[in-house]
């Protein structure tokens, strides 16, 4: 029996096993959990029941400005008045929750960094939800356990509201990966939670599922999402690509992040293997999750940074990259902690740096484009000069041999060389992030291509039907492009001062 046949038999078996059973488990104080639809579906053929609260072992650690350090962490638990009285929880302050994801815990450096930045920004109650015992392998079980973690968090919030009048419309849950979907369940349960920030919500078993199963805009008054590892799970992308918030930010396109190396699955496995051999398991794990954890780094940096992660509305990352979306037109927003103050909706795109600090200031963006323009001018001077001289040859041939049949062949072969030239110039601009330069080169390219198609692609019709004026136009547009590049260069140089 082939592997394919086995899979074909296995999949319906799993489907009927977990679907038809419609199992349910009930836990005291938390209610019942069923694995029937919508938790079971085509996108979720393997739907497990969550483990017991004792197995998941969720704990809640409170930090405030009065007790900001690790050692001063105060424990909270629903219905435990003794713990609440002994804590520094202030019902009049706003509350921030942090929920980690798969194979993670509440004692990681990123949790402390995020807590520190939050307390620097405001006088909050910061509650770290730690569910490490339930967040381990297998992933399918961890994904199911998020429902119990959410139910316990919801129970704590209701308790805090009951005892201190803390208003959950003023509460904000920041969840990474599986923690983002956990936050979604909490918000859905409460009905009017203030805000959820989903940091690269987990993809496997969640993408394209029912909104009840995953985080969605209805889970809080404001749901902002940062996508950083949205490439397919088949290429080891761990995050959702699907927009699931009121506003969805896609830094660098949201599929993978700069500075994380490895674009293809083969090279990604290579980087992981190299990390494993040279620096051990943690390095390999970091290489594996570099893009996935970038969402946390971006959010943490955004809290107190003077630099704003301005993001632009666009129909796609390709269009953004092509320079089609450099106008805010009142629809821009700012990615990260301050997103709720800037409005904006839908999918927004932005460039980021490949290392800390990740935010690109106007100056950094200008420097980047200046660097690109400089390298374009320096390294490709010859390419551009060749293009111009080819263009001149074409023009001379065309005008002097207009009535000569041989001219057609010369003309078209020269034109092909010229197009190669333009492609080479375009390739050198690709790494540039400055959209204005791309637009200039891009529109020039369109002009050339149109002329070339008209003149050469249908050779039997003959170029002689075409007027030399189209050549002049092409020549002219090349010079205009050159002038525009020089002008851009000049502007960038002067603005940067
Ligand atoms: Ca939901």
Boltz pocket constraint, residues with backbone or C-beta under 6 A from the ligand:
constraints:
  - pocket:
      binder: B
      contacts: [[A, 184], [A, 185], [A, 188], [A, 210], [A, 211], [A, 212], [A, 213], [A, 214], [A, 215], [A, 216], [A, 219]]
      max_distance: 6.0
